[in-house]
């Protein structure tokens, strides 16, 4: 089967598709990396590179392998409800609410949002995010750190003892590129260090300068505007998805991510372009192609995807009910929660709401 990134000749001999898929899910589903800036803000020097880089992988694919790109588009067309970032939610006797798909990055183009989305946000009385704890990240971090099992290696092991040879050297090099000393993160769980490496230098640089990612900006604007801020999950619930991965899978994910090099920037550029174009239904097929081509252990990735997306979708749909019944809510969650047979749009329709694209 064709791998949509193969034409870039950037893959190492190790398996990397699972890492790429996980990176894509992290950047578009939920905001784990808020911890990066809180941990590193007082320690990291100014990064040498400020501007984002990376090539759109699909543009290259259109030139080199148009037939394979067409297959990818056909797969995307089979995913329902992937044509819009903004949806209007209506119910019998209810003031309409809005559902908006976010991307958890600081890119100014993402922060801009559409005119319709800004209008919906401005008029809403209640803003619902994945986690209301984004309104006070310092407090959230303090609460999370009271449970070291979520973030730290507590059995006496270190990254240096878990990684070997080239894997360790690649992780150290990736951290050096981001001005993060190994000693600072050596006792963090591998998924935490993965989150640092998965964030492009430009993203860390902007966050280090205080630029909020989209969901954080919505939380701040809601509080400043006197709106009620509510959440569908706790950050501890979100983090448990990764911290509960077997440690050997966390180590594998970290090592493979470090080996990706510039492909990380290309994947971020590709996802961002798809997001800005409203082509959310293209993202999951791209992820799944990469995961299947990684070779072996696709079952582990499939379970991870279900936990990251489908299970959380069902929980979100259930927890949204009282907020939608109150009406006039602006609900903003990672964009990949919206499309698909198990996406929020379909789940809300099954609960009797009329959900229609608004932009």
C-alpha positions as CSV (number, residue, x, y, z in Angstrom):
1,X,0.0,0.0,0.0
2,X,1.2,3.5,-0.8
3,X,2.5,5.7,2.0
4,X,1.5,9.3,1.3
5,X,4.9,10.6,2.6
6,X,7.1,8.1,0.8
7,X,8.0,10.5,-2.0
8,X,9.9,12.7,0.4
9,X,12.6,10.0,1.1
10,X,12.8,11.3,4.6
11,X,12.0,8.0,6.4
12,X,14.5,6.1,8.3
13,X,14.6,2.3,8.3
14,X,12.8,2.2,11.7
15,X,9.0,2.3,11.8
16,X,7.8,5.9,11.9
17,X,4.1,5.9,10.8
18,X,2.7,5.4,14.3
19,X,4.8,8.3,15.5
20,X,3.5,10.5,12.7
21,X,-0.1,9.5,13.4
22,X,0.2,10.2,17.1
23,X,1.8,13.6,16.4
24,X,-1.1,14.5,14.2
25,X,-3.6,13.5,16.8
26,X,-1.9,15.4,19.5
27,X,-1.7,18.6,17.6
28,X,-5.3,18.6,16.5
29,X,-7.1,16.9,19.4
30,X,-6.0,18.3,22.7
31,X,-3.6,20.7,24.4
32,X,-1.2,18.5,26.3
33,X,1.7,20.7,25.3
34,X,0.7,23.6,27.5
35,X,2.9,21.8,30.1
36,X,5.9,22.4,27.9
37,X,5.9,26.1,28.2
38,X,5.1,26.0,31.9
39,X,8.0,23.7,32.6
40,X,10.5,25.4,30.2
41,X,9.6,29.0,30.3
42,X,12.1,30.0,32.9
43,X,14.9,27.7,31.7
44,X,15.1,27.7,27.9
45,X,17.1,30.3,26.0
46,X,15.7,32.1,23.0
47,X,15.4,29.6,20.1
48,X,17.6,30.3,17.1
49,X,14.8,29.7,14.7
50,X,11.6,31.8,15.0
51,X,9.9,31.2,11.6
52,X,8.0,28.1,11.0
53,X,9.2,25.8,8.2
54,X,8.0,22.7,6.5
55,X,6.5,21.7,3.1
56,X,3.0,20.6,2.4
57,X,3.3,16.9,1.8
58,X,0.2,16.8,-0.3
59,X,1.4,19.4,-2.7
60,X,4.5,17.3,-3.4
61,X,2.3,14.2,-3.7
62,X,0.1,16.0,-6.3
63,X,3.2,16.4,-8.5
64,X,4.9,13.0,-7.9
65,X,1.9,10.6,-7.4
66,X,-1.4,12.2,-8.4
67,X,-3.2,8.8,-8.5
68,X,-2.3,8.1,-4.9
69,X,-3.5,11.6,-3.9
70,X,-6.8,10.9,-5.6
71,X,-7.1,7.7,-3.5
72,X,-6.5,9.7,-0.4
73,X,-9.2,12.2,-1.4
74,X,-11.6,9.4,-2.1
75,X,-11.1,8.1,1.3
76,X,-11.7,11.5,2.7
77,X,-14.9,11.9,0.8
78,X,-16.2,8.8,2.5
79,X,-15.9,10.5,5.9
80,X,-19.1,12.4,6.7
81,X,-19.3,15.8,8.3
82,X,-15.7,16.8,7.4
83,X,-16.5,19.8,5.3
84,X,-16.8,22.5,7.9
85,X,-15.1,23.8,11.1
86,X,-18.2,25.6,12.4
87,X,-21.6,24.0,13.0
88,X,-24.9,25.4,14.2
89,X,-26.7,23.2,16.8
90,X,-30.5,23.6,17.1
91,X,-33.1,21.8,19.2
92,X,-36.8,22.1,20.0
93,X,-37.3,25.2,22.1
94,X,-33.6,25.9,22.5
95,X,-31.5,28.9,21.7
96,X,-29.0,27.7,19.0
97,X,-25.5,26.9,20.0
98,X,-22.3,26.5,18.0
99,X,-19.7,23.8,17.6
100,X,-16.3,24.8,16.4
101,X,-13.2,22.6,15.6
102,X,-9.9,24.0,16.8
103,X,-6.2,23.2,16.3
104,X,-4.1,23.6,19.4
105,X,-1.4,25.8,18.0
106,X,-0.3,29.4,18.1
107,X,-0.2,29.9,14.3
108,X,-1.7,33.4,13.8
109,X,-3.8,32.1,10.9
110,X,-5.4,29.6,13.2
111,X,-6.0,32.2,15.9
112,X,-7.8,34.5,13.4
113,X,-10.9,32.2,13.0
114,X,-13.6,33.0,10.5
115,X,-16.0,35.9,10.7
116,X,-18.9,33.5,11.5
117,X,-17.0,31.8,14.2
118,X,-16.0,35.0,15.9
119,X,-19.6,36.2,15.7
120,X,-20.8,33.0,17.3
121,X,-18.2,33.3,20.0
122,X,-19.0,36.9,20.7
123,X,-22.7,36.3,21.1
124,X,-22.5,33.2,23.3
125,X,-23.2,33.3,27.0
126,X,-21.3,30.1,27.7
127,X,-18.0,28.9,26.2
128,X,-17.3,25.2,26.4
129,X,-13.8,23.9,25.8
130,X,-12.2,20.4,26.2
131,X,-11.0,21.6,29.6
132,X,-12.0,24.7,31.5
133,X,-8.7,24.4,33.3
134,X,-7.1,26.3,30.4
135,X,-8.4,29.4,32.1
136,X,-5.7,29.1,34.7
137,X,-2.8,27.0,33.5
138,X,-0.6,27.7,36.5
139,X,-3.3,26.4,38.9
140,X,-3.8,23.4,36.5
141,X,-0.1,22.6,36.5
142,X,0.1,22.7,40.3
143,X,-2.8,20.3,40.6
144,X,-1.4,17.9,38.1
145,X,2.0,17.9,39.7
146,X,0.5,16.6,42.9
147,X,0.1,13.3,41.0
148,X,3.6,12.5,39.8
149,X,2.4,9.2,38.3
150,X,0.9,11.1,35.4
151,X,4.1,12.8,34.3
152,X,7.2,11.4,36.0
153,X,9.1,8.1,36.1
154,X,8.7,7.0,39.7
155,X,10.4,3.7,39.6
156,X,14.0,5.0,39.6
157,X,14.4,4.7,35.8
158,X,15.5,7.6,33.5
159,X,15.4,8.4,29.8
160,X,19.0,7.4,29.7
161,X,18.3,4.0,31.1
162,X,15.3,3.4,28.8
163,X,16.9,4.6,25.5
164,X,20.0,3.1,23.9
165,X,22.5,3.9,21.3
166,X,21.2,5.9,18.3
167,X,17.8,6.3,19.9
168,X,19.3,8.2,22.9
169,X,21.6,10.3,20.6
170,X,18.6,11.3,18.4
171,X,16.5,12.3,21.4
172,X,19.4,14.3,22.9
173,X,19.9,16.0,19.5
174,X,16.2,16.9,19.2
175,X,16.2,18.3,22.7
176,X,19.4,20.3,22.0
177,X,17.7,21.8,18.9
178,X,15.0,23.1,21.2
179,X,17.4,24.3,23.8
180,X,16.1,21.8,26.4
181,X,18.8,20.2,28.6
182,X,18.4,16.4,29.0
183,X,18.9,16.8,32.7
184,X,15.7,18.8,32.9
185,X,13.6,16.1,31.4
186,X,15.5,12.9,32.2
187,X,12.9,11.7,34.8
188,X,9.9,12.7,32.8
189,X,7.8,10.0,31.3
190,X,8.7,9.4,27.7
191,X,5.3,10.7,26.4
192,X,6.1,14.1,28.0
193,X,9.4,14.3,26.2
194,X,7.7,13.2,23.1
195,X,5.3,16.1,23.4
196,X,8.3,18.5,23.6
197,X,10.0,17.0,20.5
198,X,6.7,16.9,18.6
199,X,6.2,20.6,18.9
200,X,8.1,22.5,16.1
201,X,10.7,25.0,17.4
202,X,8.6,27.9,16.0
203,X,5.6,26.7,18.1
204,X,7.7,26.5,21.3
205,X,9.2,29.9,20.5
206,X,5.8,31.6,20.2
207,X,4.5,29.9,23.3
208,X,7.7,31.0,25.2
209,X,6.9,34.6,24.2
210,X,3.4,34.2,25.6
211,X,1.4,33.7,22.4
212,X,-1.6,31.5,23.4
213,X,-2.7,28.6,21.4
214,X,-6.3,28.8,20.0
215,X,-8.1,27.1,22.9
216,X,-6.2,29.0,25.5
217,X,-7.0,32.3,23.7
218,X,-10.7,31.3,23.7
219,X,-10.6,30.6,27.4
220,X,-8.9,33.9,28.1
221,X,-11.3,35.8,25.9
222,X,-14.3,34.1,27.6
223,X,-13.1,35.2,31.0
224,X,-12.3,38.7,29.9
225,X,-15.8,39.0,28.3
226,X,-17.6,37.8,31.4
227,X,-18.8,34.6,29.8
228,X,-19.3,31.4,31.7
229,X,-16.4,29.0,31.0
230,X,-17.1,25.2,31.1
231,X,-15.1,22.1,30.2
232,X,-15.9,18.6,29.0
233,X,-12.9,16.9,30.5
234,X,-10.2,17.4,33.0
235,X,-6.6,17.7,31.9
236,X,-5.8,14.7,34.1
237,X,-8.3,12.6,32.1
238,X,-6.6,13.7,28.9
239,X,-3.1,13.0,30.1
240,X,-4.1,9.6,31.4
241,X,-4.6,8.4,27.8
242,X,-0.9,8.8,27.2
243,X,0.5,8.0,30.6
244,X,-1.4,4.7,30.6
245,X,0.4,3.5,27.5
246,X,2.9,0.7,28.3
247,X,6.3,2.2,28.9
248,X,7.8,0.3,26.1
249,X,5.4,1.9,23.6
250,X,6.1,5.3,25.1
251,X,9.8,4.8,24.6
252,X,9.2,3.6,21.0
253,X,7.1,6.6,20.3
254,X,9.8,9.0,21.6
255,X,12.6,7.3,19.7
256,X,10.6,7.2,16.4
257,X,9.6,10.9,16.8
258,X,13.2,11.9,17.4
259,X,14.2,10.1,14.2
260,X,11.7,12.0,12.0
261,X,13.7,15.1,11.7
262,X,12.4,17.7,9.3
263,X,9.4,15.4,8.6
264,X,7.9,16.8,11.8
265,X,7.8,20.3,10.3
266,X,6.3,19.0,7.1
267,X,3.6,17.1,8.9
268,X,2.7,20.3,10.9
269,X,2.6,22.4,7.7
270,X,0.4,19.8,6.0
271,X,-2.1,19.6,8.9
272,X,-2.2,23.3,9.3
273,X,-3.0,23.9,5.6
274,X,-5.7,21.2,5.7
275,X,-7.2,22.8,8.8
276,X,-7.2,26.3,7.3
277,X,-8.8,24.9,4.2
278,X,-11.5,23.3,6.3
279,X,-10.5,19.8,4.9
280,X,-10.7,18.0,8.2
281,X,-11.8,14.8,6.5
282,X,-8.4,14.6,4.8
283,X,-6.4,14.4,8.1
284,X,-7.5,11.1,9.4
285,X,-6.9,9.2,6.1
286,X,-3.4,10.7,6.0
287,X,-2.8,9.6,9.6
288,X,-4.1,6.1,9.0
289,X,-2.1,5.6,5.8
290,X,1.0,6.4,7.8
291,X,0.1,4.1,10.7
292,X,-0.7,1.2,8.4
293,X,2.6,1.6,6.6
294,X,4.6,1.7,9.8
295,X,4.5,-2.1,9.8
296,X,3.3,-4.2,12.8
297,X,1.4,-3.4,15.9
298,X,-1.4,-1.6,14.0
299,X,-3.7,-3.0,16.7
300,X,-2.0,-0.9,19.3
301,X,-2.3,2.2,17.2
302,X,-6.0,1.5,16.4
303,X,-6.7,1.1,20.1
304,X,-4.8,4.4,20.8
305,X,-6.9,6.1,18.2
306,X,-10.1,4.9,19.6
307,X,-9.1,6.1,23.1
308,X,-8.0,9.5,21.7
309,X,-11.0,10.1,19.5
310,X,-14.0,7.8,19.6
311,X,-14.2,7.1,23.3
312,X,-13.7,10.8,24.1
313,X,-16.3,11.8,21.5
314,X,-19.0,9.7,23.3
315,X,-18.1,11.2,26.7
316,X,-18.1,14.7,25.3
317,X,-21.5,14.2,23.6
318,X,-23.0,13.0,26.9
319,X,-21.4,15.8,29.0
320,X,-22.6,18.4,26.5
321,X,-26.3,17.7,27.0
322,X,-27.0,20.1,29.9
323,X,-25.0,22.9,28.3
324,X,-26.8,22.6,25.0
325,X,-30.1,22.5,26.9
326,X,-29.2,25.9,28.4
327,X,-28.6,27.2,24.9
328,X,-26.4,29.9,23.4
329,X,-23.2,28.0,23.9
330,X,-20.0,28.1,21.9
331,X,-18.4,24.7,22.0
332,X,-14.8,24.5,20.8
333,X,-13.0,21.2,20.7
334,X,-10.2,19.7,18.6
335,X,-11.3,19.5,15.0
336,X,-10.9,15.7,14.6
337,X,-13.6,15.3,17.1
338,X,-16.2,16.6,14.6
339,X,-16.2,14.3,11.5
340,X,-17.0,10.6,11.0
341,X,-19.7,8.2,12.0
342,X,-18.5,8.4,15.6
343,X,-17.8,12.2,15.5
344,X,-19.5,14.8,17.6
345,X,-21.7,16.1,14.8
346,X,-23.3,12.7,14.2
347,X,-23.5,11.8,17.9
348,X,-25.4,15.1,18.6
349,X,-27.8,14.4,15.6
350,X,-28.5,10.9,17.2
351,X,-29.5,12.7,20.3
352,X,-32.1,14.7,18.5
353,X,-30.3,17.9,17.6
354,X,-30.2,19.5,14.2
355,X,-26.6,20.1,13.4
356,X,-25.8,22.0,10.1
357,X,-22.5,23.4,8.7
358,X,-22.3,27.2,9.2
359,X,-19.1,28.1,7.3
